[in-house]
Amino acid sequence: MDITLFSRHTDYEWEIAPHGTMRVPAVIYADEALIRTMDHKVYEQLCNIATLPGIVKAAYAMPDAHWGYGFPIGGVAAFDPDDGGVVSAGGVGFDISCGVRCLHTGLNTEDVMAVQKTLADTLYRDIPAGLGSTGAIRLNPSEMDAMLSGGAAWAVEQGYGDANDLEHIEEHGQMRGARTDCVSEQAKKRQRDEMGTLGSGNHYLEVQKVAKVFDTNAANVFGIHENDVVVSIHCGSRGLGHQIGTEFLKEMVTAASHYGIKLPDRELACAPIHSPLGENYLGAMRAAINCALANRQILTHLVRDAFAQVIPKARLSLLYDVSHNTCKVEEHVVDGKRRKLHVHRKGATRAFGPGHTDIPGRLRAVGQPVLIGGSMGTGSYILTGTAKSEALSFSSACHGAGRAMSRHQAHKTWKGRQVIDDLAARGILIRSPSGRGVAEEAPGAYKDVSAVVDAADAAGLARRVAWLEPLVCIKG
Protein backbone atom coordinates (compact mmCIF):
# COMPACT_ATOMS: atom_id res chain seq x y z
CA MET A 1 0.00 0.00 0.00
CA ASP A 2 1.16 3.53 -0.75
CA ILE A 3 2.29 5.11 2.53
CA THR A 4 1.97 8.62 1.07
CA LEU A 5 -1.80 8.23 1.52
CA PHE A 6 -1.32 8.50 5.28
CA SER A 7 -0.25 11.00 7.89
CA ARG A 8 2.29 9.29 10.14
CA HIS A 9 1.73 10.13 13.81
CA THR A 10 4.20 7.62 15.25
CA ASP A 11 6.19 4.69 13.90
CA TYR A 12 3.08 2.56 14.52
CA GLU A 13 0.09 4.90 13.95
CA TRP A 14 -0.99 6.00 10.47
CA GLU A 15 -4.02 8.19 9.80
CA ILE A 16 -6.18 8.82 6.76
CA ALA A 17 -7.71 12.27 7.11
CA PRO A 18 -11.46 12.55 6.48
CA HIS A 19 -12.26 13.31 2.87
CA GLY A 20 -15.29 12.96 0.64
CA THR A 21 -18.18 11.64 2.75
CA MET A 22 -16.00 10.30 5.58
CA ARG A 23 -17.38 11.34 8.95
CA VAL A 24 -14.25 10.45 10.94
CA PRO A 25 -10.59 9.63 10.21
CA ALA A 26 -9.31 6.10 9.60
CA VAL A 27 -6.31 4.76 11.51
CA ILE A 28 -4.02 1.78 10.95
CA TYR A 29 -1.70 0.50 13.68
CA ALA A 30 1.33 -1.13 12.04
CA ASP A 31 4.95 -0.51 11.20
CA GLU A 32 5.99 0.73 7.77
CA ALA A 33 6.90 -2.73 6.48
CA LEU A 34 3.46 -4.13 7.38
CA ILE A 35 1.69 -1.12 5.88
CA ARG A 36 3.54 -1.58 2.59
CA THR A 37 2.47 -5.23 2.36
CA MET A 38 -1.23 -4.48 2.94
CA ASP A 39 -3.41 -4.47 -0.16
CA HIS A 40 -5.00 -1.19 -1.22
CA LYS A 41 -8.46 -2.60 -0.45
CA VAL A 42 -7.71 -2.14 3.26
CA TYR A 43 -7.41 1.61 2.61
CA GLU A 44 -10.62 1.67 0.57
CA GLN A 45 -12.59 -0.35 3.10
CA LEU A 46 -11.50 1.78 6.05
CA CYS A 47 -12.52 4.94 4.20
CA ASN A 48 -15.90 3.38 3.42
CA ILE A 49 -16.48 2.39 7.06
CA ALA A 50 -15.72 5.96 8.10
CA THR A 51 -18.77 7.16 6.11
CA LEU A 52 -21.31 5.09 8.06
CA PRO A 53 -23.87 6.86 10.30
CA GLY A 54 -23.11 7.15 13.99
CA ILE A 55 -19.47 6.06 13.80
CA VAL A 56 -17.41 7.29 16.76
CA LYS A 57 -13.80 8.60 16.78
CA ALA A 58 -12.33 6.65 13.84
CA ALA A 59 -12.34 3.47 11.78
CA TYR A 60 -9.41 1.31 12.88
CA ALA A 61 -7.32 -1.50 11.42
CA MET A 62 -5.00 -3.76 13.39
CA PRO A 63 -1.45 -4.77 12.33
CA ASP A 64 -2.69 -8.02 10.76
CA ALA A 65 -5.20 -6.24 8.52
CA HIS A 66 -6.02 -7.52 5.05
CA TRP A 67 -8.94 -7.35 2.66
CA GLY A 68 -12.23 -8.83 3.88
CA TYR A 69 -15.95 -8.70 3.14
CA GLY A 70 -17.13 -5.14 3.89
CA PHE A 71 -14.74 -4.55 6.77
CA PRO A 72 -11.10 -5.53 6.38
CA ILE A 73 -10.04 -8.46 8.51
CA GLY A 74 -8.57 -6.69 11.52
CA GLY A 75 -11.17 -3.90 11.32
CA VAL A 76 -12.65 -2.19 14.39
CA ALA A 77 -15.39 0.44 14.53
CA ALA A 78 -17.77 1.65 17.23
CA PHE A 79 -21.21 3.15 16.68
CA ASP A 80 -23.46 5.18 18.98
CA PRO A 81 -27.08 3.97 18.77
CA ASP A 82 -28.32 7.33 20.10
CA ASP A 83 -26.62 9.14 17.22
CA GLY A 84 -28.09 7.08 14.40
CA GLY A 85 -25.44 4.38 14.75
CA VAL A 86 -25.69 1.23 12.68
CA VAL A 87 -24.89 -2.45 12.98
CA SER A 88 -23.29 -4.10 9.96
CA ALA A 89 -23.33 -7.82 9.25
CA GLY A 90 -20.22 -7.24 7.11
CA GLY A 91 -18.56 -5.65 10.14
CA VAL A 92 -18.96 -8.87 12.10
CA GLY A 93 -18.33 -11.39 9.36
CA PHE A 94 -19.69 -14.78 8.38
CA ASP A 95 -17.93 -16.91 11.00
CA ILE A 96 -19.58 -15.17 13.93
CA SER A 97 -17.60 -15.45 17.17
CA CYS A 98 -14.78 -17.35 15.57
CA GLY A 99 -12.24 -17.33 18.36
CA VAL A 100 -9.52 -19.05 20.34
CA ARG A 101 -9.45 -20.71 23.72
CA CYS A 102 -6.29 -21.76 25.47
CA LEU A 103 -6.07 -24.62 27.98
CA HIS A 104 -3.42 -25.45 30.54
CA THR A 105 -2.49 -29.15 30.57
CA GLY A 106 -0.35 -29.46 33.70
CA LEU A 107 2.28 -31.11 31.47
CA ASN A 108 5.74 -30.22 30.23
CA THR A 109 7.22 -30.69 26.78
CA GLU A 110 8.95 -33.95 27.68
CA ASP A 111 5.63 -35.49 28.81
CA VAL A 112 4.10 -34.82 25.40
CA MET A 113 7.06 -35.62 23.18
CA ALA A 114 7.28 -39.09 24.69
CA VAL A 115 3.84 -39.88 23.24
CA GLN A 116 3.60 -37.24 20.50
CA LYS A 117 2.46 -39.51 17.67
CA THR A 118 -0.07 -41.38 19.80
CA LEU A 119 -1.49 -38.09 21.06
CA ALA A 120 -1.70 -36.68 17.53
CA ASP A 121 -3.49 -39.78 16.26
CA THR A 122 -5.91 -39.85 19.20
CA LEU A 123 -6.83 -36.18 18.86
CA TYR A 124 -7.33 -36.60 15.11
CA ARG A 125 -9.57 -39.61 15.68
CA ASP A 126 -11.69 -37.94 18.36
CA ILE A 127 -11.94 -34.33 17.08
CA PRO A 128 -14.14 -34.03 13.96
CA ALA A 129 -12.38 -31.73 11.49
CA GLY A 130 -12.70 -30.69 7.87
CA LEU A 131 -15.24 -29.27 5.44
CA GLY A 132 -18.74 -30.48 6.32
CA SER A 133 -17.51 -32.39 9.36
CA THR A 134 -20.20 -33.62 11.74
CA GLY A 135 -20.04 -34.76 15.35
CA ALA A 136 -21.84 -37.30 17.49
CA ILE A 137 -24.28 -34.72 18.89
CA ARG A 138 -27.70 -34.33 17.27
CA LEU A 139 -29.87 -31.47 18.50
CA ASN A 140 -33.65 -31.50 18.24
CA PRO A 141 -35.46 -28.13 17.90
CA SER A 142 -35.85 -27.49 21.63
CA GLU A 143 -32.23 -28.47 22.30
CA MET A 144 -31.07 -26.20 19.49
CA ASP A 145 -32.89 -23.21 20.98
CA ALA A 146 -31.52 -24.02 24.44
CA MET A 147 -27.98 -24.12 23.06
CA LEU A 148 -28.42 -20.85 21.15
CA SER A 149 -29.67 -19.17 24.33
CA GLY A 150 -27.25 -20.78 26.77
CA GLY A 151 -23.89 -20.98 24.99
CA ALA A 152 -21.08 -22.59 26.94
CA ALA A 153 -23.25 -22.52 30.06
CA TRP A 154 -25.70 -24.85 28.26
CA ALA A 155 -22.80 -27.12 27.26
CA VAL A 156 -21.63 -27.34 30.87
CA GLU A 157 -25.17 -28.23 31.95
CA GLN A 158 -25.06 -31.08 29.43
CA GLY A 159 -21.89 -32.43 31.05
CA TYR A 160 -19.27 -30.86 28.75
CA GLY A 161 -16.92 -29.37 31.31
CA ASP A 162 -17.67 -27.68 34.62
CA ALA A 163 -18.73 -24.33 36.01
CA ASN A 164 -15.10 -23.28 36.61
CA ASP A 165 -14.66 -23.07 32.84
CA LEU A 166 -17.30 -20.35 32.55
CA GLU A 167 -15.33 -17.91 34.70
CA HIS A 168 -12.64 -17.76 32.01
CA ILE A 169 -14.82 -17.17 28.94
CA GLU A 170 -15.94 -13.79 27.61
CA GLU A 171 -19.49 -13.05 28.83
CA HIS A 172 -19.00 -15.93 31.31
CA GLY A 173 -19.83 -18.29 28.49
CA GLN A 174 -23.32 -16.97 27.74
CA MET A 175 -24.09 -13.97 25.54
CA ARG A 176 -27.21 -12.25 26.81
CA GLY A 177 -29.82 -10.91 24.44
CA ALA A 178 -29.80 -13.88 22.05
CA ARG A 179 -33.04 -14.36 20.12
CA THR A 180 -33.58 -17.81 18.74
CA ASP A 181 -36.68 -16.63 16.88
CA CYS A 182 -34.41 -14.47 14.69
CA VAL A 183 -32.35 -17.47 13.61
CA SER A 184 -33.78 -19.09 10.48
CA GLU A 185 -34.70 -22.74 10.26
CA GLN A 186 -32.08 -23.13 7.53
CA ALA A 187 -29.36 -21.82 9.87
CA LYS A 188 -30.48 -24.21 12.59
CA LYS A 189 -30.61 -27.08 10.11
CA ARG A 190 -27.03 -26.43 9.04
CA GLN A 191 -25.86 -26.57 12.66
CA ARG A 192 -27.88 -29.57 13.79
CA ASP A 193 -25.04 -32.07 13.28
CA GLU A 194 -22.03 -29.74 13.58
CA MET A 195 -21.70 -29.20 17.33
CA GLY A 196 -18.30 -30.27 18.62
CA THR A 197 -16.54 -29.92 15.26
CA LEU A 198 -13.57 -27.81 14.14
CA GLY A 199 -14.66 -27.22 10.56
CA SER A 200 -12.22 -26.16 7.88
CA GLY A 201 -10.42 -23.03 6.62
CA ASN A 202 -8.04 -21.59 9.19
CA HIS A 203 -9.56 -23.50 12.10
CA TYR A 204 -7.28 -25.76 14.09
CA LEU A 205 -6.47 -27.45 17.36
CA GLU A 206 -2.82 -27.19 18.45
CA VAL A 207 -0.79 -28.73 21.24
CA GLN A 208 1.88 -26.11 21.97
CA LYS A 209 4.88 -25.62 24.23
CA VAL A 210 5.60 -22.34 25.97
CA ALA A 211 8.87 -21.53 24.22
CA LYS A 212 9.55 -18.09 25.67
CA VAL A 213 8.14 -15.83 28.36
CA PHE A 214 8.43 -12.07 27.83
CA ASP A 215 6.48 -10.78 30.85
CA THR A 216 7.17 -12.94 33.91
CA ASN A 217 4.66 -11.17 36.14
CA ALA A 218 1.75 -11.55 33.71
CA ALA A 219 2.81 -15.12 32.86
CA ASN A 220 2.77 -16.06 36.54
CA VAL A 221 -0.72 -14.61 36.92
CA PHE A 222 -1.84 -16.53 33.82
CA GLY A 223 -0.21 -19.67 35.23
CA ILE A 224 2.19 -20.29 32.34
CA HIS A 225 5.91 -20.98 32.43
CA GLU A 226 8.56 -21.91 29.91
CA ASN A 227 8.39 -25.57 28.82
CA ASP A 228 4.73 -25.87 29.86
CA VAL A 229 2.34 -27.42 27.35
CA VAL A 230 -0.96 -25.77 26.45
CA VAL A 231 -3.73 -26.52 23.94
CA SER A 232 -5.29 -23.89 21.68
CA ILE A 233 -8.65 -24.41 19.94
CA HIS A 234 -9.56 -22.07 17.07
CA CYS A 235 -13.07 -22.33 15.60
CA GLY A 236 -16.41 -20.57 15.48
CA SER A 237 -20.14 -20.88 14.85
CA ARG A 238 -19.79 -23.14 11.80
CA GLY A 239 -22.69 -23.29 9.31
CA LEU A 240 -25.13 -21.44 11.54
CA GLY A 241 -23.06 -18.27 11.74
CA HIS A 242 -22.40 -18.30 8.01
CA GLN A 243 -26.09 -18.67 7.24
CA ILE A 244 -27.04 -15.81 9.57
CA GLY A 245 -24.46 -13.53 7.98
CA THR A 246 -25.60 -14.41 4.46
CA GLU A 247 -29.30 -13.87 5.18
CA PHE A 248 -28.99 -10.59 7.05
CA LEU A 249 -26.57 -9.10 4.54
CA LYS A 250 -29.19 -9.61 1.85
CA GLU A 251 -31.88 -8.02 4.01
CA MET A 252 -29.69 -5.08 4.94
CA VAL A 253 -28.74 -4.34 1.32
CA THR A 254 -32.41 -4.16 0.39
CA ALA A 255 -33.43 -2.12 3.44
CA ALA A 256 -30.59 0.44 3.42
CA SER A 257 -32.36 2.96 1.22
CA HIS A 258 -35.53 2.60 3.32
CA TYR A 259 -33.50 3.77 6.30
CA GLY A 260 -31.93 6.61 4.33
CA ILE A 261 -28.49 4.99 4.33
CA LYS A 262 -26.34 5.45 1.25
CA LEU A 263 -23.97 2.51 1.11
CA PRO A 264 -20.49 3.19 -0.27
CA ASP A 265 -20.21 -0.58 -0.85
CA ARG A 266 -22.95 -3.22 -0.87
CA GLU A 267 -20.72 -5.36 1.35
CA LEU A 268 -21.14 -2.73 4.09
CA ALA A 269 -24.86 -3.41 4.27
CA CYS A 270 -26.15 -2.24 7.63
CA ALA A 271 -29.23 -1.14 9.55
CA PRO A 272 -29.79 1.34 12.37
CA ILE A 273 -29.21 -0.27 15.75
CA HIS A 274 -32.56 1.16 16.82
CA SER A 275 -34.57 -0.50 14.06
CA PRO A 276 -36.45 -3.82 13.80
CA LEU A 277 -33.88 -5.17 11.33
CA GLY A 278 -30.93 -4.03 13.43
CA GLU A 279 -32.43 -5.53 16.58
CA ASN A 280 -33.24 -8.80 14.78
CA TYR A 281 -29.69 -9.10 13.50
CA LEU A 282 -28.21 -8.42 16.94
CA GLY A 283 -30.49 -11.08 18.42
CA ALA A 284 -29.45 -13.64 15.79
CA MET A 285 -25.77 -12.69 16.03
CA ARG A 286 -25.82 -13.15 19.81
CA ALA A 287 -27.35 -16.58 19.32
CA ALA A 288 -24.47 -17.38 16.95
CA ILE A 289 -21.97 -16.20 19.57
CA ASN A 290 -23.54 -18.68 21.97
CA CYS A 291 -23.27 -21.37 19.31
CA ALA A 292 -19.52 -20.73 18.98
CA LEU A 293 -19.01 -20.68 22.75
CA ALA A 294 -20.90 -23.96 23.10
CA ASN A 295 -18.95 -25.47 20.24
CA ARG A 296 -15.57 -24.62 21.78
CA GLN A 297 -16.81 -25.92 25.14
CA ILE A 298 -17.79 -29.29 23.65
CA LEU A 299 -14.45 -29.48 21.84
CA THR A 300 -12.72 -28.82 25.16
CA HIS A 301 -14.52 -31.83 26.63
CA LEU A 302 -13.40 -34.00 23.70
CA VAL A 303 -9.80 -32.80 24.07
CA ARG A 304 -9.83 -33.60 27.77
CA ASP A 305 -11.04 -37.11 27.01
CA ALA A 306 -8.34 -37.61 24.37
CA PHE A 307 -5.57 -36.48 26.72
CA ALA A 308 -6.91 -38.73 29.48
CA GLN A 309 -6.53 -41.73 27.17
CA VAL A 310 -2.90 -40.95 26.34
CA ILE A 311 -1.54 -39.05 29.37
CA PRO A 312 -3.80 -39.80 32.35
CA LYS A 313 -2.01 -37.31 34.64
CA ALA A 314 -2.96 -34.38 32.36
CA ARG A 315 -5.26 -31.81 33.96
CA LEU A 316 -6.73 -29.43 31.39
CA SER A 317 -8.03 -26.16 32.83
CA LEU A 318 -9.12 -23.11 30.89
CA LEU A 319 -6.85 -20.07 30.73
CA TYR A 320 -9.21 -17.96 28.60
CA ASP A 321 -11.54 -17.91 25.59
CA VAL A 322 -11.73 -14.89 23.26
CA SER A 323 -13.91 -14.16 20.24
CA HIS A 324 -12.78 -12.38 17.06
CA ASN A 325 -15.91 -11.65 14.99
CA THR A 326 -18.50 -9.85 17.10
CA CYS A 327 -20.44 -6.68 17.80
CA LYS A 328 -20.75 -6.04 21.52
CA VAL A 329 -22.24 -3.28 23.66
CA GLU A 330 -19.45 -1.77 25.74
CA GLU A 331 -18.82 1.40 27.70
CA HIS A 332 -15.95 3.55 26.45
CA VAL A 333 -14.80 7.06 27.22
CA VAL A 334 -15.16 9.42 24.25
CA ASP A 335 -14.30 13.11 24.61
CA GLY A 336 -14.24 12.71 28.37
CA LYS A 337 -17.68 11.12 28.58
CA ARG A 338 -18.54 7.47 29.13
CA ARG A 339 -20.84 6.18 26.39
CA LYS A 340 -22.44 2.86 25.53
CA LEU A 341 -21.28 1.88 22.07
CA HIS A 342 -21.74 -1.06 19.72
CA VAL A 343 -18.15 -2.11 18.99
CA HIS A 344 -17.62 -4.15 15.83
CA ARG A 345 -14.49 -6.31 15.81
CA LYS A 346 -13.89 -8.33 12.66
CA GLY A 347 -10.75 -10.40 12.92
CA ALA A 348 -9.82 -8.40 16.01
CA THR A 349 -9.63 -9.27 19.69
CA ARG A 350 -11.07 -7.48 22.67
CA ALA A 351 -8.13 -6.41 24.86
CA PHE A 352 -9.35 -4.87 28.12
CA GLY A 353 -6.60 -3.44 30.30
CA PRO A 354 -5.78 -4.09 33.98
CA GLY A 355 -8.60 -3.59 36.44
CA HIS A 356 -11.49 -3.97 33.99
CA THR A 357 -14.43 -5.59 35.75
CA ASP A 358 -15.18 -7.95 32.85
CA ILE A 359 -11.84 -9.73 33.40
CA PRO A 360 -11.89 -12.72 35.80
CA GLY A 361 -10.76 -11.70 39.26
CA ARG A 362 -7.55 -13.74 39.29
CA LEU A 363 -6.41 -12.22 35.98
CA ARG A 364 -7.70 -8.69 36.47
CA ALA A 365 -4.52 -7.20 37.87
CA VAL A 366 -2.56 -7.68 34.63
CA GLY A 367 -5.27 -7.33 31.99
CA GLN A 368 -7.28 -9.61 29.73
CA PRO A 369 -5.46 -12.50 28.01
CA VAL A 370 -5.27 -11.86 24.26
CA LEU A 371 -4.74 -15.08 22.26
CA ILE A 372 -2.99 -14.60 18.91
CA GLY A 373 -2.95 -17.54 16.50
CA GLY A 374 -0.05 -17.76 14.09
CA SER A 375 0.05 -19.61 10.80
CA MET A 376 0.26 -23.39 10.88
CA GLY A 377 3.66 -24.40 12.17
CA THR A 378 5.00 -20.94 13.01
CA GLY A 379 3.85 -20.45 16.58
CA SER A 380 1.32 -18.33 18.45
CA TYR A 381 1.37 -15.68 21.17
CA ILE A 382 -0.33 -14.86 24.42
CA LEU A 383 -0.62 -11.12 25.06
CA THR A 384 -2.40 -9.06 27.66
CA GLY A 385 -4.56 -5.98 27.24
CA THR A 386 -3.28 -2.54 28.18
CA ALA A 387 -4.88 0.55 29.68
CA LYS A 388 -3.58 2.51 26.70
CA SER A 389 -5.60 0.51 24.16
CA GLU A 390 -8.85 1.94 25.53
CA ALA A 391 -7.98 5.31 24.02
CA LEU A 392 -6.27 3.89 20.94
CA SER A 393 -8.76 1.36 19.61
CA PHE A 394 -11.69 0.81 21.97
CA SER A 395 -9.56 -1.81 23.77
CA SER A 396 -8.89 -3.89 20.66
CA ALA A 397 -5.87 -5.74 19.32
CA CYS A 398 -4.91 -8.00 16.42
CA HIS A 399 -6.11 -11.61 16.26
CA GLY A 400 -3.52 -13.50 14.21
CA ALA A 401 -0.85 -13.33 11.56
CA GLY A 402 -3.12 -12.15 8.73
CA ARG A 403 -3.06 -13.64 5.27
CA ALA A 404 -0.34 -12.61 2.84
CA MET A 405 -1.84 -14.44 -0.14
CA SER A 406 -5.20 -15.92 -1.10
CA ARG A 407 -6.08 -19.56 -0.50
CA HIS A 408 -6.11 -20.08 -4.27
CA GLN A 409 -2.58 -18.70 -4.57
CA ALA A 410 -1.39 -20.81 -1.65
CA HIS A 411 -2.85 -23.98 -3.20
CA LYS A 412 -1.03 -23.22 -6.45
CA THR A 413 2.24 -22.64 -4.58
CA TRP A 414 2.35 -25.61 -2.19
CA LYS A 415 1.19 -29.21 -1.96
CA GLY A 416 -0.32 -30.43 1.28
CA ARG A 417 2.00 -33.43 1.58
CA GLN A 418 5.03 -31.20 1.08
CA VAL A 419 3.90 -28.91 3.91
CA ILE A 420 3.17 -31.86 6.23
CA ASP A 421 6.57 -33.45 5.54
CA ASP A 422 8.45 -30.17 5.99
CA LEU A 423 6.80 -29.54 9.35
CA ALA A 424 7.35 -33.15 10.47
CA ALA A 425 11.05 -32.65 9.81
CA ARG A 426 10.90 -29.78 12.32
CA GLY A 427 9.18 -31.99 14.92
CA ILE A 428 5.63 -30.71 14.29
CA LEU A 429 2.99 -33.34 13.53
CA ILE A 430 0.07 -32.31 11.31
CA ARG A 431 -3.13 -34.32 11.03
CA SER A 432 -5.76 -33.24 8.49
CA PRO A 433 -8.39 -34.85 6.25
CA SER A 434 -7.55 -32.41 3.44
CA GLY A 435 -4.23 -31.96 1.65
CA ARG A 436 -5.68 -28.93 -0.11
CA GLY A 437 -6.68 -27.41 3.22
CA VAL A 438 -3.13 -27.84 4.51
CA ALA A 439 -1.68 -26.21 1.39
CA GLU A 440 -4.09 -23.26 1.70
CA GLU A 441 -2.92 -22.69 5.28
CA ALA A 442 0.80 -23.16 4.59
CA PRO A 443 3.03 -20.98 6.81
CA GLY A 444 4.20 -18.95 3.82
CA ALA A 445 0.61 -17.92 3.02
CA TYR A 446 0.58 -15.70 6.12
CA LYS A 447 2.39 -12.65 7.38
CA ASP A 448 5.07 -13.01 10.02
CA VAL A 449 3.07 -13.30 13.24
CA SER A 450 6.04 -12.03 15.26
CA ALA A 451 6.12 -8.81 13.22
CA VAL A 452 2.38 -8.37 13.78
CA VAL A 453 2.71 -8.91 17.54
CA ASP A 454 5.75 -6.63 17.76
CA ALA A 455 3.70 -3.86 16.11
CA ALA A 456 0.73 -4.40 18.43
CA ASP A 457 3.04 -4.30 21.45
CA ALA A 458 4.94 -1.22 20.26
CA ALA A 459 1.72 0.62 19.42
CA GLY A 460 0.33 -0.07 22.90
CA LEU A 461 -2.62 -2.21 21.81
CA ALA A 462 -1.49 -5.22 23.88
CA ARG A 463 1.65 -6.46 25.62
CA ARG A 464 3.55 -9.66 24.81
CA VAL A 465 3.46 -12.30 27.53
CA ALA A 466 4.56 -15.58 25.94
CA TRP A 467 5.41 -17.28 22.65
CA LEU A 468 4.02 -20.75 21.91
CA GLU A 469 5.58 -23.25 19.50
CA PRO A 470 3.44 -26.03 17.98
CA LEU A 471 4.01 -29.72 18.66
CA VAL A 472 0.81 -31.17 17.17
CA CYS A 473 -1.76 -29.55 14.88
CA ILE A 474 -5.17 -30.96 13.98
CA LYS A 475 -6.21 -29.08 10.86
CA GLY A 476 -9.58 -28.90 9.16
Disulfide bonds with the S-S distance in Angstrom:
none
